[in-house]
């Protein structure tokens, strides 16, 4: 059975083991196991680690419950070398089982299996320690790995967001370095595509067509970022913008920005976040004018209105593949917290979830609005702008 839970992190790892690049050696007996820091109380770093949670391990999903045990007990980290993105196509390279090469290869095989499907890379927001992150993965699994959804695999990028509302400024500061780490992970994904699917030269004198080194399976990779996670993504795009020749081309089919805690002009041309539109076939940005979490965020020296609350500053000077969706009028959140704060609708509102699943299916924006199962409506007179109305 394919695995559907993967993890990329720049959180601190205690008792970290760094293998030599020319071989993976079992650590001496009695060496403490590697453990990801659980509370977020560390400085963000650029070093990345890669891991997975086996599908036979149930994930907790109850919000507000006391942490039951160490979430590391659910996580397996891939071995780490000084160079964690080796040339995985080199025959017999022992480091191919390490770092990003190991994760991307395993994910590729799982996506291509008969029970496989699309993958969703998710970047979480502030105020999540490691246990909260694992719990959120359980929420996403219950929400998006369902019948009718193309999403079958989750890849969580988790950064050291402290489990405290009063540490918001610390999380904002950490989002800058975490963004560089996420940018490096995206570069590694681009490197993987170039190496893993590079065409093999045809034999001399052969009339055979050049074939990719490994076959494409037709599955897609999508991206979603929430709240301060969009700020992490913004810093990642700023980092990638410094590598115009090395940077990847289109990697993601659909990208969703939910409740984005960034300035309301962040998606205008010449702004760093706009680069995500070049990496994606299409980008959706969702906002809710009653998002109280972003009202609170705006009081912390953020001089401009938040994109995820007010929407874009204007509807001109925007990329052509950007779609805007206002969900202010949506009803039916499943929790009291969701009804009051309006910040977690990407898993808490059935109407928004249904809309996002149609996005991941690749349904055209106007066709979603025309569907009898959707509450999406075109905004009168404004191309590319939609709203989700009250259902029922």
N, C-alpha and C positions, 0 to 999 in steps of 0.2 A: 504494500500500500504506500502511495507517495506521501512524503512529508509535506505539511502545509504551513509550518511555522519556522521562520528564520529570524535571526537577530543580527543587527549591525550596531555597534556601540562605540562611543568614545568615553564611556565611564571608566573610572579607575578600576583596574583588576589587581586584587591582592594576590600575593604569591605567584606573580606572573612568571611563566616559563617561556624563554625565548630560545628557540632551536637554531642550530646552525643552518645555513642555507643549503648545505650539501647533504643534509640528512636529518630525519626526525628520530630522535633518540629518546627512549623511555626515561623519565626522570628517576633518580635513585629512590629506593624504597624509603618510605617515611616522609617523602616530600609532600607538604600540604597541598591540597587541591587548589586550583585557581578559582577565585570567587570574585564576581563583579560587585563593586561597592553598592550597598543596598539603599543608602539614604540620600544620595545626591550631594552630600556635603564634601565636595572636592572641586577643584578647579577643572574646568573643561580642558581637554587636551586634544591634540590632533591625531595621536595614535589610535588606530582602529582595531577592534577585535570583531570576529565573526563567529556566529554560533547558530544553534537551532534548539527547538523544543520538540521532542518526539511526539508524534500524533497520538500515541497511546497514553500520554500524560494529560489528564483533565485539567483545565485551567479554571481558576476561581473567577467569578464574574460579579459577585455581590459587592456593590460599592458601599463604602463606609464600614465594612466589617474589619475586625482586628486582623492583622497580618498573621496568617497561620504558617509558621515555619519560614525557612529561608527560600526565597524564590530561585536561588541558584540551584536548588535541588531539582528544578525542572529544566535547567539550561545546560547544554553541552557546548563548550567552546572548541572551535577548531584549533589545532596547533598553530603557533605563531612563530614566524621567523623575522629576522631583521627586514627582509624584503617580503612583504605579505601579499604581493601580487605577482607571483612568478610567471614565467612563460609556460602556461599550463599545457601547451601543445608539444613541449619537448618530450620525446619518448623517454620513459624511465626516470623522469625528474621526480625525486622523492618529495620535493616541496610542493608538488601539484596537489597534495592532500592538505595543504595549509592555507590559512587566511582566506582572502577573497576568492582565489581560484577554486578552493574546495567548496565554498558556499555556492558560487555561481554554477559550478559544474553539477552539484547535487540538485540545485533548483532547476536547471535545464532538464535534467533527466526526469525529475518529478513532474514538471510542466508538460513534458512530451509523452508521459505515460498515458495509458488508456483512461485512467481515472483523473488525469491532470486537467489543467486549464490555465486561465490567466493568473498573473500574480499582481498583488497590490503592495507597493512600497508605501509605508505610512510613517510620517514624522509627527510625533506628538508635541503637545504644548507644554506650558510650565506646570509646576506643582505636581509632578509625578515622580515618586521614587521608583525603585526597580520593581517592588511588589505591585504598585499601581500600574506600572507598564505592562506586566504580565497579565494583570486583571483586564486592562484595556484590550490586550490582544484577544482575550476571551470574548469580550464584548464585540469586537470586530468580527471574530470568527462566527459568532451567533448571528450577526447582522448581515454579513456579506457572503459567507460561504453557505448559500442556500439555493434551493431549486429556483431556476430562472436567472441566477446571477452567473456571469462568466468567471467570477473570482473564485479560485480554488486554493490559492496559496497566499500567505501573508509574510511580508518582510518588514519588520519593525526597526526603524532607526531610533534608538533611544539615547538621549544625551542627559547630562547630569542636571536635571531640573529638580530642585529641592522640593520636598514634600511640605511646603509651608507657603501660605499666601503672602506672608510678610517678606518673603525672600524674592519677590517679583523682580526687584532691581538686579539681584544677583543672577537670576535666570536670564534676564535680558542681556547682561554682560557675558554670561557663558554662551549665549546664543551666537555670538560672533565667532568664537573659536570653534564651537560645535558646527557652525556653518561651513567653516573651512574643512572640517573633518568630513561632513556630508559631501562637500564638493569633491574631495579626494575619493570618496566611495563611488561617486558618479563617474569620475575619470577612470577608476578601476573597471567599472562596468563597461565603459566605452572600449577600454583596452581589451577586456575579455571578448567583446563582440568582434573586434578586429582580428584577434588571434584565433579564437575558437572557430570562427566561421570563415576564415581566410580561404580563398579558393586554392585548391591544390593544382600545381602546374600539370598540364596534360603531358603524358609521355612523348618523347621526341618522335615526330613522324606520325603521331596518333591523330585520328580524326575525331576523337571523343571530345565532347564539350567539357569545359572546365567546371568542376563541381566544388561546392564548398567543402572544407575539411570535415565539418560536421553538419548534418542536415538541419535545416530550419523546420520547426514543427508547427508554425502558424499560430502559436499562442502569443499573447501580448503582455507587456508589463505596464502597469498603471501607477500613478503617483497621487498620494493625497497628503496634504499637510493641514494641521489644525492650529488655530490660535497663534501662540508664540512659535510653534513649529513652522509657520509661514515665514516668520522672521529668520529662523535658522535657514530655511530654504533661500531667503533673500540674500543672506551672507554667502551661501553656497554658490548662488548665481554670480555674485560679485567676484568670488574666487575663480570660478570657471571663466569669467570674462577676461581674465588675465592670460588665458591660454587659448587664443583664437585658433591656433593651428593644431594644438593637441586636443582641444576640447571635442567632446562627442557631438554627433549630429543628432537626429531625432532618435531618442531612446524610449520614450514613453508614448503610449497610444493616447490615453486620457489622463489629464491632471486635474485634480480638484483642490481648490483652496477654500477651506471652510472656516468662517469666523476669523478671518485673517487679522492678526494684531500687527499691522503695518500701516504706513501712511496711505491715505486715500488716493494718492497719485502714483503709488508704487508700480502700477502696471502700465503707466504711460511710457511711450518710446523714450529711450536713453536712460531709463531707470534700471538698476541691476536686476530686479525681479522679472522684468520682461523677458530675460533670456530663457526663462522656463518655457515661454511660448515657442522658442526655436527648438527646444528639446522635446516638444510634445506635438502630437497631431492636433490636439485641441485642448484648451484650458477652460475650465468653469470656475468662476468665483462666486461664492454664495455669501450673502450678508443678511443680517437681521437687525432692524432698527431698534428693537427692544433688547439687544444683547447687553445685559447688565455687567457681565464680566469685562466687556470692552469699554463700558462707561467707567468702570473702576480703573482699567488700564490707562484710560485717557487722563486720569488724575496724576499719573506718575511721570510728569515731565515729558509726555508725548505731545508735541506742539500742534500736531495735525490730527484731524478726525481719523478714526480707524476705518480701514477698508472693509473689515468684516461687519461693521455696524452701519456706517453711512453709505457704503457702496463707493463707486468711483467718483472722483471729483467732477469729471465730465465724461461724456461718451464719445468724445473725439480723441484723436492721437493715441488710439489703442490698436493692438495687433488684430489682424483680421480673424485669427482663430481663437479669439477670446469670447466667451459667452458669460453673461452676467445674469444672476438669478437672485431676486429679492424674496426671502422666505418670511417676511414680517407677518403676513396674514395667515401663516400655517397654524392649524390647530391640531390637537391630538397627541401632544408629547406624552410619553408613558410614565414619567416620574414627576413628582412635585418640584424637584430641583430644576428639571427641564422646563416646566411651565413657568417658573418664576424668573429664571436667569437667561434662558433662550440661547445657550452657548454650545450645547452638545447635540444639536439637532441631527448631526451626521449619523448618530446611532439611536437617538432618543425620539425622533419624529418619524413615524411610518411613512408619511407623505414625502418627506425629504429623502429618506432612504430609498423609496421606490423610484424617485426621480434620479438619484445618483446611480442606481443600478442600471437604469436605462442609458445613462451617460456611459458607463463602463461597457455596455453592450454595443456602443458605437452608434446608437440611434441619433439621427439628425435632430438638432435643437428644435426646429419647428415641428418635426414629426412627433417629438415627445409632447409638445403642446397640443397637437391634434389628437393624441391618444385618448380614448375614453377612460383609461385607467389612471390618467395623470391630472393633477390640478394645475399644471404649468400653463400660463397664458402669456402671449406676447405683450410687452409693454407698448401701449398705443403710440405709434409714430416714431419709435426708437428701435432701430435695427440692432439685434444682438442682445437686447435686454428683455428679461422675462420675470415673471413673478409667480409664486405658488399661492393660490388663493385658498380660502377656507373650504374644506371638503364637506360634503353632505348637505 
